[in-house]
Amino acid sequence: MKASIVNLAVAASVATSAAAQPHRHAHQHLHKKHADSPVEKREVETTYVAATVTQYVLGDKSVSPEEASAGLDRGLYVVVGETTPTFTPPPAPAATTSSSSKDDGVFLQLSTSASSSSVVPATSTYSVAAASSSSSSSYSTGATGIDADFPDGEIKCSQFPSDYGAVALDYLGYGGYSGIQITPKFSLGDSVIDYIETYVSTMIFGSSGFYSYACPEGYVKSQWPSAQGATGQSIGGLYCNSDGYLELTRGDVTKKLCEKGVEGITINNKMSDVTSFCRTDYPGTENMVIPLGIDGGSTRQLANVESANYYVWEGKKTTLQYYVNKAGVSAEEGCQWVCANDPDGCGDKAPIVVGAGKSADGITYLSIFPNSAVSSAKLDYNIDISGDITSECYYHVGEGFAVSDAGCTTGLSDGGSAVITLSKA
């Protein structure tokens, strides 16, 4: 069955104090089920984070937060992607009353079982429900050949390219890939992609389109086409050509599938329980399925990017967003759109989002903020950022966030290091 995509208009959220918080992964595209701004150079001493008002849009019609929430809870809407994760940097200490607006809209899409009279031609998607959870499968924590050049056009699309650094996410059910966007009307050289079929539960290997993938801890995907979705969708991964073979999409920049992220940020889990940080697959299907599981008592590296040298969406620099699950939720359980064990409190509805991105002036901005657009869940442990940071930023159970209820942002100078510590209250 097919579902038609309605108009993806841009909605703005209004920052009500000195600065706006970083986006969720920013514009959320919600489907009804049938189923950069550039980072400015400035001195950073104190962080102010504003509350934002999120606008929900179905086609060109605004939908109240209550209606959107009810639709999500009843299974009428599902989120299939978002765009433009960006940071607005913290203001200088003297700033007290200025305000700015940000694109932070949530977009709804009609289902195949609902009436769909408002349709953008030549854009469609398949099976918008997320793949079911699998308790028996697992994902690997590393891959061989991370520094090997990918053999352009020589490997079949059905053969997951783990020998070249990509990490198979078998539990998602996409043959190891993190997501697949079929584009049968696309030809190399096209400037935009105006027909996209997003496969999320039925695997048809060999169909022409873009096959996205995860990378090992501390690495990020390095392949995406210059052509992007005509209505703002992000597209990422290797290209499966009409002969059924995988091609590089940024071969003129790099022939490797993964690149090392900016180092300096680690996660220290002081709890006995496992938990998971789930990164948005961006550019790509934009689902938060890129896993980072943190066992109790372990330390892991958080991938970060230099925004000026990474994926650019409609001329805007982008950052990385991680959905933070509750204690006891493994990466395999939590790093998929619908979390079977706690559908209202993990996966896309994880309680908290952590954002990271390095600006052109060398400052990394780290943020902790609530996933309030779609979730009312509460995190059951503390998060503290420490190290070479410019200001206090934390979430504490029973207390909330440093600075304001909307979250907090801190800066990390070039060459510095920061630790995100997880601990029981």
Beta strands, then each sheet from edge to edge (+ up, - down):
strand 1: 2-4
strand 2: 12-14
strand 3: 27-32
strand 4: 56-58
strand 5: 61-63
strand 6: 77-83
strand 7: 101-103
strand 8: 106-109
strand 9: 124-126
strand 10: 179-182
strand 11: 192-193
strand 12: 197-199
strand 13: 209-212
strand 14: 219-221
strand 15: 228-229
strand 16: 238-240
strand 17: 246-247
strand 18: 258-260
strand 19: 265-269
strand 20: 275-279
strand 21: 290-294
strand 22: 299-301
strand 23: 312-313
strand 24: 316-317
strand 25: 320-324
strand 26: 352-358
strand 27: 364-370
strand 28: 382-387
strand 29: 393-396
strand 30: 400-401
strand 31: 408-412
strand 32: 418-423
sheet 1: 1+ 9-
sheet 2: 2+ 7-
sheet 3: 5+ 4- 8- 3- 6+
sheet 4: 12+ 10- 13+ 16- 17+
sheet 5: 11+ 15+
sheet 6: 14+ 18-
sheet 7: 22+ 19- 32- 28+ 29- 30+
sheet 8: 21+ 20- 25+ 26- 27+ 31-
sheet 9: 23+ 24-
end
